[in-house]
Amino acid sequence: MNIFISNTSDKSLYEQIYEQIKNMILDSTLKEGQALPTIRGLAKDLRISVITTARAYADLERDGYIYSVVGKGSFVAEKNKEFIREKNLAEMEECISKASDLAKRCNISEEEFINCVKLIYRG
């Protein structure tokens, strides 16, 4: 598993780990039931604190992306398609909200904004 962290990112280290593992799960790079590296092993590989990787794993488990078995490790959870859909919709709404705010600041009309979204959506 390749995780890249940056000290210059505006996101904290645990958020970078969380996002990258989440994305690998969502795009099926990591398969259901697949074992993740141990918290200590990942911390060692990334040369960061065990606390940082533990927080990323705890958040992934809280959000339903992984599950842990005491003494065995952490594994990719079965995909809950509705849960994933809701997460993606929330992320999409946040992006659209930011784009809408920018459009308003630039005096772009609602019609122009919607047409722009349609063009991007259609490719």
C-alpha positions in Angstrom: 0.0 0.0 0.0 1.5 3.3 -1.1 0.7 6.3 1.1 2.4 9.6 0.5 2.4 12.3 3.2 3.5 15.8 2.9 4.6 18.1 5.6 3.7 21.1 3.5 0.1 20.0 3.0 -2.7 22.1 4.5 -4.1 18.8 5.9 -2.8 17.1 9.0 -0.9 13.9 8.6 -3.7 11.7 9.9 -6.1 13.4 7.5 -3.8 12.6 4.6 -3.6 9.0 5.7 -7.4 8.8 6.2 -8.1 10.3 2.8 -5.7 8.1 0.9 -6.9 4.9 2.5 -10.5 5.9 2.1 -9.9 6.6 -1.6 -8.1 3.3 -2.1 -11.2 1.6 -0.6 -13.7 3.5 -2.7 -11.9 2.9 -5.9 -11.4 -0.8 -5.0 -7.6 -0.6 -4.9 -8.1 -2.1 -1.5 -10.6 -5.0 -1.6 -13.2 -6.0 1.0 -11.6 -8.1 3.7 -8.1 -7.2 2.8 -5.7 -6.7 5.7 -4.3 -3.2 6.2 -0.7 -2.7 7.5 -0.5 -2.7 11.3 -0.7 0.7 12.9 2.8 0.4 14.2 4.1 -0.9 10.8 2.5 2.0 8.9 3.8 4.5 11.4 7.3 3.0 11.0 7.1 3.0 7.1 5.9 6.6 7.1 8.3 7.7 9.9 5.5 9.2 11.9 4.0 8.8 15.3 1.9 5.7 16.1 -0.7 8.0 17.6 -1.1 9.7 14.1 -1.8 6.4 12.3 -4.0 5.2 15.2 -6.1 8.3 14.8 -6.5 7.7 11.0 -7.5 4.1 11.6 -9.9 5.1 14.3 -11.6 7.6 12.0 -11.7 5.1 9.2 -13.3 2.5 11.5 -15.8 5.1 12.9 -16.8 6.0 9.3 -17.3 2.3 8.4 -14.5 1.9 5.9 -12.5 -0.6 8.0 -13.0 -2.9 11.0 -10.6 -4.2 13.6 -10.2 -7.6 15.2 -8.3 -7.6 18.4 -5.0 -9.5 18.0 -5.4 -9.8 14.2 -5.4 -6.3 12.8 -7.5 -4.0 10.7 -9.4 -5.0 7.5 -11.3 -3.3 4.7 -15.0 -3.4 5.6 -17.7 -4.7 3.3 -18.9 -1.8 1.2 -22.2 -0.3 2.3 -23.2 1.1 -1.0 -25.8 3.5 0.5 -23.3 4.7 3.0 -20.7 5.4 0.3 -23.3 7.1 -1.8 -24.2 9.4 1.1 -20.6 10.2 1.8 -20.0 11.0 -1.9 -23.1 13.2 -2.1 -22.0 15.1 0.9 -18.6 15.7 -0.6 -20.2 16.7 -3.9 -22.5 19.2 -2.2 -19.5 20.8 -0.4 -17.7 21.2 -3.8 -20.8 22.6 -5.5 -21.3 25.0 -2.6 -17.8 26.3 -2.9 -18.2 26.6 -6.7 -21.5 28.4 -6.2 -19.9 30.9 -3.8 -17.2 31.6 -6.3 -19.7 32.1 -9.1 -21.6 34.6 -7.0 -18.4 36.5 -6.3 -17.7 36.6 -10.0 -21.3 37.8 -10.8 -21.9 34.6 -12.8 -25.7 34.1 -13.3 -27.4 31.0 -12.0 -28.1 29.9 -15.6 -24.4 30.3 -16.6 -23.4 28.4 -13.5 -25.8 25.5 -14.2 -24.6 25.4 -17.9 -21.0 25.3 -16.7 -21.8 22.3 -14.4 -23.6 20.6 -17.3 -20.7 21.0 -19.6 -18.2 19.6 -17.0 -20.6 16.7 -16.1 -20.9 15.7 -19.8 -17.2 15.9 -20.3 
